[in-house]
Amino acid sequence: MAKARTKPIFESARGRPILQDVAQLIQSGKVKRVCTLTGAGISTSAGIPDFRSPKTGLYANLEKYKLPYAEAVFDIEYFVDKPEPFFALAKELWPANYEPTPSHYFFKLLEDRKLLLRAFTQNIDTLERRAGVSDDKIVEAHGSFATATCLKCRKKHTAEQIKDRIMQGQVLRCTETSCKGKKRALIKSDIVFFGEALPSRFHQRISDLEDCDLLIVMGTSLTVHPFASLVNAVPDECPRVLINLEAVGEMGDFSMGTMGMQYSDGFDFDGRARGGPEKARDVLYLGKCDDGVRELVEALGWTDDFEKLCDANKRSRAQGSLTSAEGKADEVSKEVADLTGALDATKLDEPDAAPKAHH
């Protein structure tokens, strides 16, 4: 519980603060340590289905796997018994199949401007990394496809090492001779399944929120804990922005407690606990994440830099794909040349043809 506050956060606000007020606060130099909390909504424009949207969500698309219940695909006990559905799904969700969205590039822009303290995400798609955000800035609360681990010997594997087998729909099993067991142990991507603990890095980095001076929350339902509770881990005077299709995580009604009138934790977009909307510290933008990001970027005057960043990263990845394709073509050409040379050598070593039989 927290007491009501009356100090204005957004001096430019006339009524409920909006993204333009957030931009003015950033431009004033008062914002130096931005933290972001994100969910599946920032990746839907990349073509990745979110987990809970009716008909379009990931769980709604799992009927073809005939699971006992949709979430079983991410249940550790079910995975150990029947890993095939997960690996079929992993092929569909593999990060290399998707490109970062403007929302992901916004985090990179914040980092480039020395403003990003930490990017917390519920997503497992690693698109922040693909957008160029430094690994040390990212906290993947539910793990990711970036690495995988043998369930027996705990040997780590990079995404690069396993991607070919994933894309072939194979069930990954450990090949280490030191890995004991009658049957080769399963290798599981390091995403958090139901029944597993969250990564230690998540717990270690929660304290960063205490130093945050602007919190941006995007594309999340704020229903999964402990991630959902992070909105309340920032200082009482830290402004918070929600960019989402709907309002979520709002505080409950006022109640009379031992300290007088109190309110529950959560967003307070109308500033009820602070003395009115013009004193609210929370900002709500209802709409698509990419649209909200572009509006904020425009208000900041960063549009040119933002578009250059997006284009540069896309060109870099396109060039990387071309180089990779050329490399594979060179490998194939070399293999063909080696094979041709071997065949020619074989012909030279063959004895002369036998003389024709006389009749």
N, C-alpha and C positions, 0 to 999 in steps of 0.2 A: 504494500500500500504506500501511496505517496501523498503528500499534502499538495493542496492547490498552489500554483505559482502564478504570479501576475506580471513578471518581467517580459516585455515584448521580445520576440525572437526575430521577426521579420519587420524591420522598421518601415519598409516600403508598402506593407500590406494595408489594404483598405477593405476590411472584411476578411473573409477566409483567405489565407495565403494561397498563391498559385505558383506554377513553375517559374514564372517571371520573377517572383520574389525570391525564389531559391537561387536563380541566376544572379540577381543583384547581391545576395549574401555571399556567393562564391566570388564574384568580382570585387567585393569589398576587401578581400584578403583575409576574412575571418575564418574561412574554411581551409584547413590544411591537411586533415586526416579523414578521408571519406571511406566508409565501409559500405559494402553492398551485400544484400541478402536476396538471393534469386531462386526461382523454381522453374518448373517446366515451361511456363508461359513465355520465357525469353527465347526458347528454342523452337516453338511451334512454327514460326515463319521459316525456319530452316527445313521444315518438312518432318521433323521429329514429333510423333504424337505425344501429347502429355498423358499422364497416368489416369486422370479421373474424369475428363470431359466425356459426357455421354456420347456414344456412337463413334466419336473421333479419338477417344483416349486409348492408351495402350491396352489397358485391361479389357476394353470392349472389343479389341481386335484379336483377342487370344482364343476365341471360341474354336477356331480351326485346330488348336492343339489338344482339344478335349481334356483339359485339366480338370481335376476334381473341384477346384475353385480357382479363379483367375490369378490370385496372388501366389498360388503354389509355385509359379515359375520363379519366384524370388524367395522361396522357402528353403532354408538350408537342408532340412531333413529330406524334403522331396527331391531336391537337387542331387543329393548323395545317392538316392534310390533310383531316380529317373532323370538323368542330366540332359537327355535329348531335347526336351522343349526349350530349355534355357539356351542351348547352343544354336538352335534354330532361330530363336529370337535375337541372340547376340549378333548373328549375321545381318539381320534386318536393322539393328540399332547401331552397328559398328560406326564409330565416329568418322572414319574416312569417307563414309557415304554422304556426309553432310557438310555444309559450309557455315561458318559463323554468321550471325545476324548483326544488324546495326547495334543492337543492344550489347553484344559481346565486344564489338569494336569500341563502344563508349567506355568500357572499363579499361581498355588499352589506352585510350586517349587520356583518361584520368591518370593512369600510371605515367604516361609520357610527360604529363604536366606536374608530376611529383605530388599528386593529390590522393592517390589510392593507397590507403593503409592496408586493407584486406578485402578480398572478394570471397564471401561465403556463398556456397551454392549447394542446393539439394540435387543438382543434376549430375548425371554420370557420363555425359556425352563428351567431355573435355573440350568443348568449343571455345572456352576461354583461352585455353592453351593454343588452339589453332588460330585464334585471333591475335596471338602474340603476347598475351599477358604472362608475366614471369611466373614460374612455378611457385616461387616463395610467396607470391601475393595471393595465391589461390588456396582456399580451404574447401575441399570436397567432402561435405558432411556425410554423404552417403557413399563415399568411395567413387571409383571411376573405372573406365576401361583402360586407363593408362598402363596399368600393370596387372599381372595375374600371379597366383601363388599355388603351389602344390599343396593339397590339403594334408599330405603326410609329412614330407620332408621339408616343406616350407620354402622350397627354392623359388626365387622370384623370376618372372619372365616379363619382358617388355612387350608392349603392344606390337611392336615391329616383329618380334620373334614369333608371335602366335597368329598374326593377322591372316596369313595364307590359309592356315587350317580352319580358322574361324569362317573365312569367306567360302570355304568348301563345305561348311556345315558339319565339320568333324567334332566329335566329343574329345576334348583335350585330356590327354593322360600323360603322366610324368614318364620320362625316359631315363631318368637318372639311375645308375646302377646301385647307388646308395639308398634309393627309395625302396623300402621293404614292403612286402605285402604279396599275397597270392595273386591279386589282380593289380595292374598298374593303377596308381592313385590318380584321382581326378585333379585337374588344374582348374581353378576357378578365378575368373576375373575379380579384381579387388573392389567389387561393389558390395555394399552392405546388404545382406539378405535378412529377411525376417528371422529372428533368433540369433543374430550376430550383434556384437558390440560396435558402436561407432568408432571410427579411426581415432587413435590417440591424438593426432594432430588437431582434430576438431576441438577436443577438450582443452588442449594446450593453448589454442589461439583465441578462445572465447574472451580472455582478458583483454585482447586488443580493443574490444568494443568499449571498454572503459575510457580509452583515449580518443574515441571517435568524436568528431565535431560535426559530422553530417552523415546520416544513415539513409541509404536509398534501397527501398524494398521493391522488387519487381517480379511479376509473373508467378506468384505463389499463393496458395490457398491458406497458408499459415494454420494448417490443421495438424501437421505432423510434429510431434515434440521429440527431442528438445529443441529442434531448429526453430519452431514457431515462437518460443520464448525469448529468442535472441533480440527481438524488437525492444524488449524491456531491459536489456543489458547495457544500454548506452546511458550516459549521464542524463539527469532530469532536464537539463537545459539544452540537450542536443536536438537539433531539428531533425525530423524524420519525414521522408517522402515515400508515398506508396504510388507506384505506377502499375495499374492492374485493370483488368476488365471489370472487376467489381470490388467494392469496399470489403475488406476482410480485417480480422484482428482488431476490431474496435473494442473499446473499453466497455465495461458494464455500467449499470446505473449507479448513481450516487447512493451511498449508504452511511448511516451514522455509526461511527466506531468510537473506540476509546479516546482517539485523538480528535474527535469532532467529525465534521463532514469529510468523508474520504471517497476515493473512487478506485475501481479496479484497474489493473494494468491493461494497456492496449492503446490503440490510436485514438486520439481525441481531436477529430478534424474540425469540430465546431468550437474548440477551446472552452468547453463547459467547465473544466477544472481549473482554468487559468484566468477566467474573468471575461470571456467573450471571444468571438472568432478572430478579431484583429490581434489577439494575443496568443493564438494557437501556435504550437510548435510543429504540428503535423500537417502535411500537405497531401491532398488526394488528387490524382489525375486518373480519370476513368477512360480507358481506351487501350489500344494495343501498345505493348511495350516499345516497339520500334518507333511508333508515332510519338509517344511521350519523350523518348530519348531525342528524337530529331527536334521536337519543340524546345526542349531544354538546351540542346546544343545551339540552336538558332538564337535563343535568348542570350546565350553566353557569347555569341559572336564567333563561335568556333566552327562554323559549318565548313569553310574551306579546308581547314586542317582535318576535320573529321572525314570528309569525302576523299581527301588525298590518302589518308590512312587506310580507309576501306579499299580503295583502288589499288594501293601499293601492295597490300597483303594478298589481294586476289591475284594480282599479276605474279607475285612471288610464288604462290602456290601453283599457279598455272605453269610457270616456268619449271617448277620442281617436278610437276607431273610429266611435262614434256621431257625433261632430262631423264626421269625414271624410265619413261617409255623408250627413249633413245638407248638408254643403257641396256634395257631388256632386249631391244632389237639387236644391239651389238653382240650381246651374249648369244642370241640365237644364231646370228651370222657366223660367229666364231665356232659354235657347235657344228653348224652345217659345213663350214670349211674344214674343221677337224675330221668330221665324218667322211667328207669327200676325199680328203687326203688319205685317210685310212683305207678307203675302198680302192683308190688308185694304187696304193702300196700293195694291197692284196692281189690286184690284177698282175702287177709286175712280178710278184713272187710265184704266180701260178705256173706249172710246167706247160710246155707246148701242148697244143691240142693233139689228141690221139689221132693217128692216121685213119682214114676212112676204111671200112672193111671192104674187101674185094668179094665180089659175087661171082 
